[in-house]
Amino acid sequence: MNNDNELNYQKDKIVSYFRESEKNREKFKIGSEFEHFIVNKETLETISYYGDKGVESTLKELLSKGWEGKYEENHLMGLTKNGSNITLEPGAQIELSTRPCKNIEEIENEYLNFLDDVIPILDAKNQLIIALGYHPQSKIKEIPFIPKNRYKYMSEYFKTRGKLAHNMMKGTASLQVTVDYKDEEDYIKKFRVANTLSPIISYMFDNAPFFEGDIWDKNILRVHIWNNCDDDRSMLVPNSLDKVFGYEDYANYILNAPPIFIKRNNEFEFTKDKLFKELYYPDDFSREELEHVMTMYFPDVRTKNFIEIRMADSLPYPLNIAAIALWKGLLYDEENLNYLYEKFSFLTNDKVKDIKKDIIEMGKDAIIGNQSLISICKEIIYIAEKGLEDKESKYLLPLKEFLYNEITLSLQIKNNLHLGKKLALEKCILNNILLRK
C-alpha cells in the first residue's frame, strides 16, 4: 500500500479499533501483569525452561491444580484458569496476567491464589520465585531462550538493534498495569499523564540492584536497558508529548515502524524491516491479528484496547499491589487526572528523555521543573490517596513507607548486601509469602 487513500484507509481502521475499545466510566476496570524469575534456592542462578526441574515441568504440575494448558509444537507454553493467564517471557520469566478487575482486592486475591498454587511446587524443587527488575545472578549468555517462534524471530531481529536488546528479552521483569479510556479526550489525558510520569514511576518502583550478577551502581536499570534496545519501538512514542496526541497519531506510529513479524492464519511470518503500512491490508486482518501487531511495539506506555503502562520493575507483594492502586488513584479520579495533565504540560519528549538520564545518574536528587524528584513522588502518593476509597487507599501504605524514608527497594537491597545477597533479597523472595499469610 502506497497512495494516500490506502494509507488513510489503514489509519481509519486502526482508529476505529481504538473507538470500539472505549468504555463507559462505570465499566472501567484495571488489569495487571506480574513478571517474576524462577531461580535456584542456593545459587540464585536461573532455572531454564528445559529439563526435569525446568519451568515447563512446573507448568505441567500446575495442570493438576485446575489450570488448562496452552501448547506450541508440543511444548507447554502457558496456562489459563478463571480468566487469569500464565505465560512465559523469552528467558522463562513467569508472568501472571489477571483478568480485568473492578476492585484491587480482586487482583490481590488472584495474585495470591497464583502464589498458593506455584510456591509449593517450587519449594519441592528447591527453587525460588523472585521479584526483581533484572536477574539477580545469571548472565544473559547463560539464559537460554524458550522454544517459542515469537521469540526466535525477535531474537534474530534484535541482533542488529540495540546492544542491550537481548538483556531486555531474557534478563528483565516488570509489573504492567492496564487502564481503560472513555473517549479520545480521556485517552489523550491518560496517555500523556502516564508518559510524563514514566521516569518518576521508574524511580518509585526501582527494584533492579544487579546487572549481570554485579551491583548496578546507578538507578532505574530497566530504563537504561530500554534506552539501548530498539529506537523504533521502545522508550517514548515519538512526538507523543510534543503536541496533543490522539488515536490517529498512535495509528501513524504503528504504521510507520516495522512489526518484526505478523501473525496470519495462526502462522508467524517474519517481516524483518518492512514497515507495517507495507504489510497491512485491513480487510484481510482480523482484530486478533491487528492486536498481535500492537504487542510488537514496546514503548513506555502502549495502546491497545486499553492503555498499558510498562515502567515499574517487577515488585514483591504487597508493593506490587501498591503500584496498581497508585495508577487507579491517579487516572480514574477525574480531578486528579486533570491536575496532573496541567501540572506536567510543560514536558516534551526531549525533556522526559533528559529527566530519565538525570534519574539514572542522580536518583532522588534529580530535579523536574522546579521540584526535586522525591518531593514529586510524595505529592503523587498524596494525590493518589485522595482518588481512592478508604478501603483501597490502604494498599498505598507499603509505598508510603519507602518514599517517606526517601529510599527505593533497589537502594535498600544494596544497603543490606553486607548480609549477603540472598538475605539482602529476602523481601523479594515470594516463597516467604505463604509464611506471612
PEURWO-V615068 format. One record per residue. N is the residue number from 1. RES is the residue in three letters. PHI is phi in whole degrees, -180 to 180 (999 if undefined). Layout:
BEGIN
n=N res=RES phi=PHI
n=N res=RES phi=PHI
END
This chain:
BEGIN
n=1 res=MET phi=999
n=2 res=ASN phi=-136
n=3 res=ASN phi=-75
n=4 res=ASP phi=-61
n=5 res=ASN phi=-62
n=6 res=GLU phi=-68
n=7 res=LEU phi=-64
n=8 res=ASN phi=-65
n=9 res=TYR phi=-66
n=10 res=GLN phi=-59
n=11 res=LYS phi=-62
n=12 res=ASP phi=-61
n=13 res=LYS phi=-67
n=14 res=ILE phi=-70
n=15 res=VAL phi=-61
n=16 res=SER phi=-61
n=17 res=TYR phi=-60
n=18 res=PHE phi=-64
n=19 res=ARG phi=-64
n=20 res=GLU phi=-67
n=21 res=SER phi=-91
n=22 res=GLU phi=-63
n=23 res=LYS phi=-134
n=24 res=ASN phi=-65
n=25 res=ARG phi=-54
n=26 res=GLU phi=-66
n=27 res=LYS phi=-99
n=28 res=PHE phi=-59
n=29 res=LYS phi=-132
n=30 res=ILE phi=-132
n=31 res=GLY phi=-117
n=32 res=SER phi=-153
n=33 res=GLU phi=-131
n=34 res=PHE phi=-109
n=35 res=GLU phi=-104
n=36 res=HIS phi=-142
n=37 res=PHE phi=-98
n=38 res=ILE phi=-111
n=39 res=VAL phi=-134
n=40 res=ASN phi=-68
n=41 res=LYS phi=-62
n=42 res=GLU phi=-89
n=43 res=THR phi=-102
n=44 res=LEU phi=66
n=45 res=GLU phi=-77
n=46 res=THR phi=-64
n=47 res=ILE phi=-100
n=48 res=SER phi=-81
n=49 res=TYR phi=-66
n=50 res=TYR phi=-95
n=51 res=GLY phi=95
n=52 res=ASP phi=-62
n=53 res=LYS phi=-114
n=54 res=GLY phi=-76
n=55 res=VAL phi=-65
n=56 res=GLU phi=-61
n=57 res=SER phi=-64
n=58 res=THR phi=-66
n=59 res=LEU phi=-60
n=60 res=LYS phi=-62
n=61 res=GLU phi=-69
n=62 res=LEU phi=-68
n=63 res=LEU phi=-59
n=64 res=SER phi=-79
n=65 res=LYS phi=-110
n=66 res=GLY phi=94
n=67 res=TRP phi=-84
n=68 res=GLU phi=-106
n=69 res=GLY phi=-84
n=70 res=LYS phi=-122
n=71 res=TYR phi=-120
n=72 res=GLU phi=-138
n=73 res=GLU phi=50
n=74 res=ASN phi=70
n=75 res=HIS phi=-96
n=76 res=LEU phi=-76
n=77 res=MET phi=-113
n=78 res=GLY phi=-170
n=79 res=LEU phi=-143
n=80 res=THR phi=-139
n=81 res=LYS phi=-162
n=82 res=ASN phi=51
n=83 res=GLY phi=91
n=84 res=SER phi=-89
n=85 res=ASN phi=-131
n=86 res=ILE phi=-108
n=87 res=THR phi=-131
n=88 res=LEU phi=-121
n=89 res=GLU phi=-85
n=90 res=PRO phi=-56
n=91 res=GLY phi=-98
n=92 res=ALA phi=74
n=93 res=GLN phi=-60
n=94 res=ILE phi=-98
n=95 res=GLU phi=-126
n=96 res=LEU phi=-105
n=97 res=SER phi=-108
n=98 res=THR phi=-82
n=99 res=ARG phi=-68
n=100 res=PRO phi=-61
n=101 res=CYS phi=-125
n=102 res=LYS phi=-77
n=103 res=ASN phi=-116
n=104 res=ILE phi=-65
n=105 res=GLU phi=-58
n=106 res=GLU phi=-64
n=107 res=ILE phi=-64
n=108 res=GLU phi=-56
n=109 res=ASN phi=-65
n=110 res=GLU phi=-63
n=111 res=TYR phi=-66
n=112 res=LEU phi=-68
n=113 res=ASN phi=-64
n=114 res=PHE phi=-61
n=115 res=LEU phi=-64
n=116 res=ASP phi=-58
n=117 res=ASP phi=-75
n=118 res=VAL phi=-89
n=119 res=ILE phi=-64
n=120 res=PRO phi=-60
n=121 res=ILE phi=-64
n=122 res=LEU phi=-71
n=123 res=ASP phi=-57
n=124 res=ALA phi=-67
n=125 res=LYS phi=-99
n=126 res=ASN phi=62
n=127 res=GLN phi=-125
n=128 res=LEU phi=-117
n=129 res=ILE phi=-106
n=130 res=ILE phi=-131
n=131 res=ALA phi=-105
n=132 res=LEU phi=-149
n=133 res=GLY phi=-77
n=134 res=TYR phi=-143
n=135 res=HIS phi=-56
n=136 res=PRO phi=-75
n=137 res=GLN phi=-140
n=138 res=SER phi=-72
n=139 res=LYS phi=-85
n=140 res=ILE phi=-58
n=141 res=LYS phi=-66
n=142 res=GLU phi=-93
n=143 res=ILE phi=-108
n=144 res=PRO phi=-77
n=145 res=PHE phi=-70
n=146 res=ILE phi=-73
n=147 res=PRO phi=-82
n=148 res=LYS phi=-122
n=149 res=ASN phi=-58
n=150 res=ARG phi=-54
n=151 res=TYR phi=-79
n=152 res=LYS phi=-62
n=153 res=TYR phi=-67
n=154 res=MET phi=-63
n=155 res=SER phi=-59
n=156 res=GLU phi=-64
n=157 res=TYR phi=-64
n=158 res=PHE phi=-72
n=159 res=LYS phi=-59
n=160 res=THR phi=-101
n=161 res=ARG phi=-107
n=162 res=GLY phi=-66
n=163 res=LYS phi=-68
n=164 res=LEU phi=-112
n=165 res=ALA phi=-63
n=166 res=HIS phi=-72
n=167 res=ASN phi=-62
n=168 res=MET phi=-59
n=169 res=MET phi=-67
n=170 res=LYS phi=-102
n=171 res=GLY phi=-109
n=172 res=THR phi=-109
n=173 res=ALA phi=-147
n=174 res=SER phi=-138
n=175 res=LEU phi=-118
n=176 res=GLN phi=-117
n=177 res=VAL phi=-124
n=178 res=THR phi=-117
n=179 res=VAL phi=-130
n=180 res=ASP phi=-90
n=181 res=TYR phi=-131
n=182 res=LYS phi=-83
n=183 res=ASP phi=-159
n=184 res=GLU phi=-66
n=185 res=GLU phi=-62
n=186 res=ASP phi=-65
n=187 res=TYR phi=-59
n=188 res=ILE phi=-57
n=189 res=LYS phi=-67
n=190 res=LYS phi=-66
n=191 res=PHE phi=-64
n=192 res=ARG phi=-68
n=193 res=VAL phi=-62
n=194 res=ALA phi=-61
n=195 res=ASN phi=-70
n=196 res=THR phi=-68
n=197 res=LEU phi=-84
n=198 res=SER phi=-56
n=199 res=PRO phi=-69
n=200 res=ILE phi=-68
n=201 res=ILE phi=-63
n=202 res=SER phi=-57
n=203 res=TYR phi=-73
n=204 res=MET phi=-58
n=205 res=PHE phi=-116
n=206 res=ASP phi=-71
n=207 res=ASN phi=-141
n=208 res=ALA phi=-130
n=209 res=PRO phi=-82
n=210 res=PHE phi=-126
n=211 res=PHE phi=-135
n=212 res=GLU phi=55
n=213 res=GLY phi=88
n=214 res=ASP phi=-106
n=215 res=ILE phi=-66
n=216 res=TRP phi=-88
n=217 res=ASP phi=-90
n=218 res=LYS phi=-119
n=219 res=ASN phi=-127
n=220 res=ILE phi=38
n=221 res=LEU phi=-56
n=222 res=ARG phi=-61
n=223 res=VAL phi=-63
n=224 res=HIS phi=-59
n=225 res=ILE phi=-65
n=226 res=TRP phi=-63
n=227 res=ASN phi=-67
n=228 res=ASN phi=-122
n=229 res=CYS phi=-111
n=230 res=ASP phi=-166
n=231 res=ASP phi=-62
n=232 res=ASP phi=-76
n=233 res=ARG phi=-143
n=234 res=SER phi=-126
n=235 res=MET phi=66
n=236 res=LEU phi=-78
n=237 res=VAL phi=-62
n=238 res=PRO phi=-52
n=239 res=ASN phi=66
n=240 res=SER phi=-70
n=241 res=LEU phi=-110
n=242 res=ASP phi=-94
n=243 res=LYS phi=-163
n=244 res=VAL phi=-69
n=245 res=PHE phi=-118
n=246 res=GLY phi=-118
n=247 res=TYR phi=-56
n=248 res=GLU phi=-64
n=249 res=ASP phi=-65
n=250 res=TYR phi=-68
n=251 res=ALA phi=-60
n=252 res=ASN phi=-62
n=253 res=TYR phi=-60
n=254 res=ILE phi=-64
n=255 res=LEU phi=-69
n=256 res=ASN phi=-106
n=257 res=ALA phi=-136
n=258 res=PRO phi=-80
n=259 res=PRO phi=-84
n=260 res=ILE phi=74
n=261 res=PHE phi=-153
n=262 res=ILE phi=-121
n=263 res=LYS phi=-112
n=264 res=ARG phi=-129
n=265 res=ASN phi=52
n=266 res=ASN phi=66
n=267 res=GLU phi=-118
n=268 res=PHE phi=-90
n=269 res=GLU phi=-122
n=270 res=PHE phi=-71
n=271 res=THR phi=-112
n=272 res=LYS phi=53
n=273 res=ASP phi=-94
n=274 res=LYS phi=-66
n=275 res=LEU phi=-74
n=276 res=PHE phi=-63
n=277 res=LYS phi=-66
n=278 res=GLU phi=-83
n=279 res=LEU phi=-118
n=280 res=TYR phi=-92
n=281 res=TYR phi=-114
n=282 res=PRO phi=-52
n=283 res=ASP phi=-71
n=284 res=ASP phi=-103
n=285 res=PHE phi=-103
n=286 res=SER phi=-78
n=287 res=ARG phi=-59
n=288 res=GLU phi=-63
n=289 res=GLU phi=-69
n=290 res=LEU phi=-67
n=291 res=GLU phi=-64
n=292 res=HIS phi=-62
n=293 res=VAL phi=-59
n=294 res=MET phi=-66
n=295 res=THR phi=-80
n=296 res=MET phi=-91
n=297 res=TYR phi=-119
n=298 res=PHE phi=-126
n=299 res=PRO phi=-71
n=300 res=ASP phi=-52
n=301 res=VAL phi=-128
n=302 res=ARG phi=-116
n=303 res=THR phi=-111
n=304 res=LYS phi=-136
n=305 res=ASN phi=-86
n=306 res=PHE phi=-157
n=307 res=ILE phi=-101
n=308 res=GLU phi=-108
n=309 res=ILE phi=-107
n=310 res=ARG phi=-121
n=311 res=MET phi=-96
n=312 res=ALA phi=-79
n=313 res=ASP phi=-68
n=314 res=SER phi=-57
n=315 res=LEU phi=-129
n=316 res=PRO phi=-77
n=317 res=TYR phi=-75
n=318 res=PRO phi=-99
n=319 res=LEU phi=-64
n=320 res=ASN phi=-65
n=321 res=ILE phi=-70
n=322 res=ALA phi=-62
n=323 res=ALA phi=-64
n=324 res=ILE phi=-67
n=325 res=ALA phi=-62
n=326 res=LEU phi=-58
n=327 res=TRP phi=-66
n=328 res=LYS phi=-62
n=329 res=GLY phi=-66
n=330 res=LEU phi=-79
n=331 res=LEU phi=-101
n=332 res=TYR phi=-96
n=333 res=ASP phi=-100
n=334 res=GLU phi=-63
n=335 res=GLU phi=-64
n=336 res=ASN phi=-64
n=337 res=LEU phi=-60
n=338 res=ASN phi=-66
n=339 res=TYR phi=-64
n=340 res=LEU phi=-68
n=341 res=TYR phi=-61
n=342 res=GLU phi=-76
n=343 res=LYS phi=-60
n=344 res=PHE phi=-106
n=345 res=SER phi=-67
n=346 res=PHE phi=-78
n=347 res=LEU phi=-80
n=348 res=THR phi=-116
n=349 res=ASN phi=-55
n=350 res=ASP phi=-65
n=351 res=LYS phi=-67
n=352 res=VAL phi=-65
n=353 res=LYS phi=-60
n=354 res=ASP phi=-68
n=355 res=ILE phi=-62
n=356 res=LYS phi=-59
n=357 res=LYS phi=-61
n=358 res=ASP phi=-64
n=359 res=ILE phi=-68
n=360 res=ILE phi=-55
n=361 res=GLU phi=-86
n=362 res=MET phi=-110
n=363 res=GLY phi=62
n=364 res=LYS phi=-66
n=365 res=ASP phi=-84
n=366 res=ALA phi=-65
n=367 res=ILE phi=-116
n=368 res=ILE phi=-123
n=369 res=GLY phi=65
n=370 res=ASN phi=-115
n=371 res=GLN phi=-118
n=372 res=SER phi=-74
n=373 res=LEU phi=-58
n=374 res=ILE phi=-66
n=375 res=SER phi=-69
n=376 res=ILE phi=-67
n=377 res=CYS phi=-58
n=378 res=LYS phi=-65
n=379 res=GLU phi=-64
n=380 res=ILE phi=-64
n=381 res=ILE phi=-64
n=382 res=TYR phi=-61
n=383 res=ILE phi=-64
n=384 res=ALA phi=-60
n=385 res=GLU phi=-60
n=386 res=LYS phi=-64
n=387 res=GLY phi=-87
n=388 res=LEU phi=-113
n=389 res=GLU phi=-68
n=390 res=ASP phi=-55
n=391 res=LYS phi=-70
n=392 res=GLU phi=-106
n=393 res=SER phi=-64
n=394 res=LYS phi=-60
n=395 res=TYR phi=-68
n=396 res=LEU phi=-80
n=397 res=LEU phi=-57
n=398 res=PRO phi=-61
n=399 res=LEU phi=-69
n=400 res=LYS phi=-60
n=401 res=GLU phi=-61
n=402 res=PHE phi=-68
n=403 res=LEU phi=-72
n=404 res=TYR phi=-74
n=405 res=ASN phi=-92
n=406 res=GLU phi=54
n=407 res=ILE phi=-142
n=408 res=THR phi=-107
n=409 res=LEU phi=-62
n=410 res=SER phi=-60
n=411 res=LEU phi=-66
n=412 res=GLN phi=-63
n=413 res=ILE phi=-63
n=414 res=LYS phi=-61
n=415 res=ASN phi=-66
n=416 res=ASN phi=-99
n=417 res=LEU phi=-65
n=418 res=HIS phi=-64
n=419 res=LEU phi=-84
n=420 res=GLY phi=104
n=421 res=LYS phi=-60
n=422 res=LYS phi=-65
n=423 res=LEU phi=-68
n=424 res=ALA phi=-63
n=425 res=LEU phi=-92
n=426 res=GLU phi=-53
n=427 res=LYS phi=-65
n=428 res=CYS phi=-91
n=429 res=ILE phi=-87
n=430 res=LEU phi=-81
n=431 res=ASN phi=-58
n=432 res=ASN phi=-73
n=433 res=ILE phi=-60
n=434 res=LEU phi=-62
n=435 res=LEU phi=-73
n=436 res=ARG phi=-80
n=437 res=LYS phi=-71
END
